[in-house]
Amino acid sequence: MSDVQQFLDILEEIAPAALAASWDNVGLLVGSPRSRVSAVLLALDATAAVVAEAQSLAADLIITHHPAIFQPLKQLRTDQPGGMFLAAALRADISVIGCHTNFDAASGGVSDVLADALGLTETAPLAADKTAYKTASCCGIGRIGTLPEPLPPKAFLNRLRTALPLPWLLEAGPRPAAVRRAAVCGGSCADLAEAALAAGANVFLTAEIKHHIARWAEEAGLWLLDGGHFATENPAMGRLSQLLTVKTQQAGLDVRIYLAAQKSPLRLAEQNSEE
């Protein structure tokens, strides 16, 4: 039987905690390192529904990308989101680990999944700040890489829609004549738009692009694509599942790894949808 500490050690190999941003909160957030683990549920978000799913699967460890405890708690309201998750996990004796910006920055992590899906080669981090992220040269936030051959914008969009489950795609800035260099960053990374342009990107895929950055892109000449926070990060949970499966098998641990059945909390408000 494995325990939580063994999974903390495995995650340290996959996404070292030192890679996490200074403002983040990663690692064991609920439970004890000595608690036994027979099954693990991976989820992007910490919700009460995820705890219920874990219980249905007899999972005693939940690993989420977005931390269940992000800021210092001033109160624990069990009748409100956040508190409901923590209370449900405690009642069910389920441990909870957060693996956030350390997995964003890790080699093989969130942005590498996007880069691989698009077929980018010769990739490098967009923000490889060794002071802020304590990274190696292969690690850091975001990725920029080269396509095997230049693609017209429409062909690039077709590749993007085929490779990723994007419920929508917003764009800002001018479309280039062709895309050869592409930058990606899963989640809310629009503040790296200038870094993407400086690195020679013809396009930058991320999420939650703010109005002023979209306006900046118009004048700076960078094509920005917003694919949504969930859609640009959730594919990496599948990669984390694969990595954990390999590591647990190598360690001789008999543990089941599950992916939560989560969907984006945002959806298109189509007129023909049911009211």
N, C-alpha and C positions, 0 to 999 in steps of 0.2 A: 504494500500500500504506500502511495506517495503522500507527501504533505505539501503545504503551501510554500514552505521555504524552498523546496526543490523547484517549484515553478518560478519563484522569484529568481533563483539562480539561473534557470533556463532563459528567462526573459532578459536577464543581465547579459547573456551571451548574444541574444538577438538584438536587443535595443538597450544598451547600457544607460542606466539612470543619469550618468554624467552628461548625456546628450540632451537631456531635457532643459528647456529654457528656465531661467532663474525664477520666473513668475509661476511656473507650473507646479502641479502636485501629483506626483506619480509614485508607484509602488503599492504596498499593502495599505489599503484605506479602511477596511473592515475585516475583523477576524484576527486570528493568531497564526504566526508562522508554523506552529506545531499542528494545526488543524489538518485532518486527513482529507485527501482529494481522490475521488474515484472517477469524477467526470467534471469537465470544464465547459462553460458556455461563454462564447465570445460575442460581444455586441459593441456597436459603435457608441450607443447612448445608454446611460444608466436610467432605466425606467422601472416602474412597478411591474409592468407587463413582462420585462426581462426576468425578474425574480420569479414570477409565476411560471414562466417557461422553464427556468432552471429547475424549479420544483418538479415539474412534469417530467423532466428528463433525469431526475435524481442527480443533478449536478450540484456539487458542494463548493464550487469556485466559479465566480464570474470575473471575467477580464473585460473591461471596457476601454475604449479609446478615450472618450471624454470622461474625465475623472468624476466619480460620484461625489467627492468633496473637493471643491475647487478653491473656495475662499474660506477663511476661518469661520467656523460656525458660532453664531451668537445665540442661536436657539435651534431646537430640533422639533419642528412642528410636524407631527405625523399625519396631519390632515392636509398637508400641502406637498406638491411635487418636490422631489429631492428628499425630504424627510420621510415620505412614504416609501421610497426605495430603500433607504437606510434601515427603517424600522422593519420592513418586510424581510430584508436580508438577515438582520439580526434574529428575528423570530424564527427564520428557517435555518439558522446556523450555517449560513452561506458566506464564505469569505469573498472579498472584493478587492481586485487589483486594478489600478489605473496605469495604462501604458499609452501616453499621449505624445507630447512633442519629442520624446526620446524615440518613438517609433516613426514620427514624422522625419526626423533627422537621420535615422539609422540607414545603413546600406541595406537595400532590399525592402525598405519601408514604404510609407504611403506614396511619396512622389516617385519612387522607383517603379512602383506598380503602374502608375500612370505613364511614365516614360516607356516602360516595356510594352504596355498595351498599344502605344502609338508606334512602336518599332524604332524608337530613338537609339542612336549609338553614340559612343564617345561622350557619355553624360558626365556632368559635373554639378555640384551644388550651386544654387543661386546665392545662398548665404552660408558660406563656410567660415563663419567667424569663430575662430578657435577660442577667443576670450569669452564670448557669450555662450557658445554651445559646446566648448571643449571638444571639438570635433577632430577627426582625422580627415585627410584630404578627400576621402570618398564619402564623407558624411556632411550633413548640413541640411538646411531647410530649402525645399524646392529642387528642381533639376532643370538643366538645359542640355540639349543634345541635338544631334544632326539626323535628319531623315536620310535613308539610303539614296533617295533621289528626290529632287524638288517636286512639290505637288502644287497644282493650282488650288486656290482657296476652296472651291467647291469639292474637289477631290479630298482635300484635307478634312473638311467637315464630314464627308461621307465616311472616311476612315475613323474619325472620332466617334460618330454615332454608331458605327459597327462595333467598335472596340469597347465602348463604355455604355452602361445603362443610364443615359442622360434623359431625364424627363423633360428637360427644356435646355435651350442654349441661347444665351443672350450675347450680343456682341457690341463692342464699342471700338472706335478708332477705324482707320482705313484698312481695307483688305489689301495685303501686299500682292504684287504680281505673281509671286510664287512663295511657297513656304519651304525653306531648307533647314533653318534653325528654329526649334520650338522649345519654349519653356513651359514647365508645368509645376503646380504646387497644389496639392489636395487641401481642401478647406479654405479658410479665409486668409488669403495671402496677397491681396491686391496691393498691399504696401510694398511688395517686391517688384512692382511694374517697372520702376526706373532701373532696378538692377537687371531685369530681363532685357530691357532695351539696350542698356550699356554692354550686356554680354553678347549682343548681336542677334537677339531673338526676332523672328518675323511675326511670331504670335505667342501669346501667353495665356495658358488655360489655368483658371483658378475658380474661386467662388466668392460670392458676397461682395462684388465690386461696388464700391461707393460712387456716388454721383460725381464727386470732384475728381476722382481718379479716372472715371470714364471720360470726363471732359478733358482732362490732361492728355489722355491717350489720343483724342482727336487732333490736338495740336502737336503732340510729340511724334505722331506717326506710328504708333504701336497698335497692332490688332489685338484686342483683348477679348477673351471668351469666358463667359461665366456659366459653368455647368451645374451649379448648385453644390452646397456643402456636402450633403449626404452622398450624392452620386460620385463626387470626386474623392471621397475618403472611404466609403464602405467597401469597395473592391479590395482594399488592403486588408480587411479582416479575413478574407479568404486566404490571402498570402500568409497572414499570421497563423491561421489554422494549419496550413501546410508546414510552416516552420516548426510549430509546436509539436505536430505529429511526428516529424522526423526526429526532433530532439528527444521526445519522450521514448520513442522506440529505441534510439541509440542508448538511452539510459536504462533501458529494460523496464520501463514503467508501464503498467497496464492501466491506462487512463483513456477514457473516451473524450473526444474533442468535438463540440458542437458549435454551429453558427446560429445565432439568434435570427428569427424570422422578422427582422425589422424592415420597415419601409420609411421613406422620407416623410417627415411631418408636414412638408410643403407639397402641394399638388396644384396643377393647373385648374383654375375655376372655369371649366367649360360650361357653356350654356345648356348643353344637352345632358349634363350630369343630373343624377337624381337629387331632388331637393330634400 
